[in-house]
Amino acid sequence: MAKEAKLWGGRFEEGVTDAVERFTESISFDKALYKQDIMGSRAHASMLAKQGLMSVSDRDSIIDGLDQIEKQIERGEFVWRTDREDVHMNIEATLTDLVGEPAKKLHTARSRNDQVSTDFRLWCRDAIDTTVSHIKQLQVALVRLAKKNIGVIVPGFKQLPKAEPVLLQHHLLAYVDQLELDARRLLDCRVRLNFCPLGACALAGTGLPIDRFMTSEALGFTAPMRNSMDAVSDRDFILELLSGNAILGLHLSWLGEEWGLWASEESGFNMEAACGKSARLVGDLVTLQVLCKGLPLTYNRDLQEDKEPVFDSVKTIIGMLKMSADYAKNITYNQDKIEKDLSSGHIDPNSLVGRDIVLEGLDQIEKQIESGEFAKDLQTASSKNGQVSTDFHLWCCDATDTIVSHIKHLQVALVRLARKNTGMIVPGYTHLQRAQPVLLQHHILAYVEQLERDAERLLDCRVRLNVMRNSMEAVVTDLAFTLEFLSANSITAIHLSRLGEEWVLWASEEFAFITPSDSVSTGSSIMPQKKNPDPMELVRGKSARVVGDLIKLQLAHNRGIQVDKEPVADSVKTIIGMLEVSAEFAQNITYNQDRIQKSLPAGHLDATTLADYLVHKAIPFRTSHDIVGRAVALCVYKGCQLRDLSLDELRSINPVFDDGVYDYLGVENSIKKFSSYGSTGSECVAAQLDFWSSKLDVDN
Ligand SMILES: N/C(=N\CCC[C@H](N)C(=O)O)N[C@@H](CC(=O)O)C(=O)O
């Protein structure tokens, strides 16, 4: 097949080499997102038409074309092309082949950066719903298994030696409770991920009059994301989903381990495979943690690597849940063998009060699981019984509160830093290349958003810490809690490592965008001139340690619970130190306005605004992109900026240009245009700043 021009045409003279094409493609795996991509495009086209950015007939052609593409894909007739790189460009380019000109308008006020994040959130939301429904099926299977085994007493094991007699029903219900908390963990992640990035565009938002609330609602999101830079950077939802799956996988591996040990000879199931697969889930989580650590804001191509670990994790966990439910439905407890066994090991079955009493209410529990009431009951049980007051639980509750208060302290320091720098424009980067101008305040507030999710995550985790209904579960829940707690710390640490990366970079002579004061800098023992941003390098470095603490605990899960204390204490101490020093840094850096100002002309930051100008002139976005690409190529040739091109030069590229174009050129003009919700224009940012100042009570 002949190579076609890439969608970014304009300023490029040659195509990529075959090796680069093979290495950078993602179509081989991200085609799994086709449904979500098409849903997003339908919603986007409908919104563009409602806002007058395309005609109703263009919208209808687009939606018709998308319907045809969806059918072709589902019939296996769609031709996926590696030279079209990914699912987004494959679908858009095929749509153009199918319906022509109208398709060129679909990418108006959208980039692949907000598109991929929207698609993947939709995919993960479905994945969570499917996983939770499989969790319920397993819970129901376990309750039914419990109902089949009235009065059976089994030895309760603590590590391996037998400890006390327990009703088998009690034993099985411990797993049902664990699974309930696993489901809640995933559902909390669902709440946090259900915000819509679409319309955040590449990073700065847009000046085109889009309605982000309309697309958000059409796609079933709670609201559009508040800060466009955060919208295209954020992958917390993936880290959280993978960590939820890893904890759930751990529980299933315990169940598998137990059934493997207790297995009857005639069983044809392979629960060992379920145990082994839990290691994959930990591996998938670690991949994402390594991927995200130290990434600068906003979109970086590294993020393309987030898909396969998530696909693997979700497929694995669903397989494990199904296998466990099948097992539960087909298992028989051999009462004779168990009774004989009870007579050894110095445990007295008669000491079990109520040996003949059936655990009441199993029918009710089954119904509650199916209706979702079970979780509420779990909540009530916790408040009725009071908090579980083991020392470690109380210590962890305190630690959570302390970390949350340090998060707030850093948020306040960042909001104050933003307030000190009203009106300052900085380059916004994607792929660490200059992309669009943004207000520094907007940029800083992206970190405040991340930290807010961090605090919420910790508080959700704290709620689970207080839930304990079943005594057998109580002794193992510590571990699930600590894993969740350390996962939450790891996500915060990854955020801080991103902030650290940025400040270290910006403090370098090459950037010189910030000057840290002496009070937060260190020197060199040999080079007298040096002033190093060590504290933030260490923040970046220590994030690895917080992730390491989590891994230690994940690996230690079979060795008894005692091993959790040291990694937890280390994680808490490290994260508090990181938060503290980041807040100090925020209070002791100066943004170098002159240096930043001088750097702004480089990189054609106003190019997207110019493309939007052409959209206002009714030129389809894809054509506008190409025209601006050619204007940029001319600037590169002449060594000038877009605003230095004369009207004649611009008209030589396309006659549509008029004098009004100069209102769109230059970073100051460009910034003023970014006025849609969540964008970097001054009114949008002022609204964000007011929101945070009042939420964090910054004036007091
Ligand atoms: N290359 C890029 N985004 C690719 C996102 C899709 C990618 N296949 C992925 O899965 O992450 N970003 C461009 C914007 C764009 O291509 O829309 C940029 O920021 O310069």
PDBQT file of the ligand as one rigid body, heavy atoms in Angstrom, charges set to zero:
ROOT
HETATM    1  N1  LIG A 801       1.238  12.393  19.761  1.00  0.00    +0.000 N 
HETATM    2  C1  LIG A 801       0.336  12.865  20.649  1.00  0.00    +0.000 C 
HETATM    3  N2  LIG A 801      -0.555  12.104  21.192  1.00  0.00    +0.000 NA
HETATM    4  C2  LIG A 801      -0.773  10.732  20.871  1.00  0.00    +0.000 C 
HETATM    5  C3  LIG A 801      -1.853  10.142  21.775  1.00  0.00    +0.000 C 
HETATM    6  C4  LIG A 801      -2.264   8.780  21.347  1.00  0.00    +0.000 C 
HETATM    7  C5  LIG A 801      -1.232   7.682  21.594  1.00  0.00    +0.000 C 
HETATM    8  N3  LIG A 801      -1.422   6.650  20.647  1.00  0.00    +0.000 N 
HETATM    9  C6  LIG A 801      -1.431   7.130  23.037  1.00  0.00    +0.000 C 
HETATM   10  O1  LIG A 801      -1.985   6.064  23.183  1.00  0.00    +0.000 OA
HETATM   11  O2  LIG A 801      -0.997   7.764  23.996  1.00  0.00    +0.000 OA
HETATM   12  N4  LIG A 801       0.333  14.173  21.020  1.00  0.00    +0.000 N 
HETATM   13  C7  LIG A 801       0.437  15.311  20.123  1.00  0.00    +0.000 C 
HETATM   14  C8  LIG A 801      -0.980  15.851  19.851  1.00  0.00    +0.000 C 
HETATM   15  C9  LIG A 801      -1.788  15.041  18.881  1.00  0.00    +0.000 C 
HETATM   16  O3  LIG A 801      -1.241  14.287  18.115  1.00  0.00    +0.000 OA
HETATM   17  O4  LIG A 801      -3.022  15.224  18.892  1.00  0.00    +0.000 OA
HETATM   18  C10 LIG A 801       1.240  16.446  20.832  1.00  0.00    +0.000 C 
HETATM   19  O5  LIG A 801       0.997  16.722  22.011  1.00  0.00    +0.000 OA
HETATM   20  O6  LIG A 801       2.097  17.015  20.199  1.00  0.00    +0.000 OA
ENDROOT
TORSDOF 0
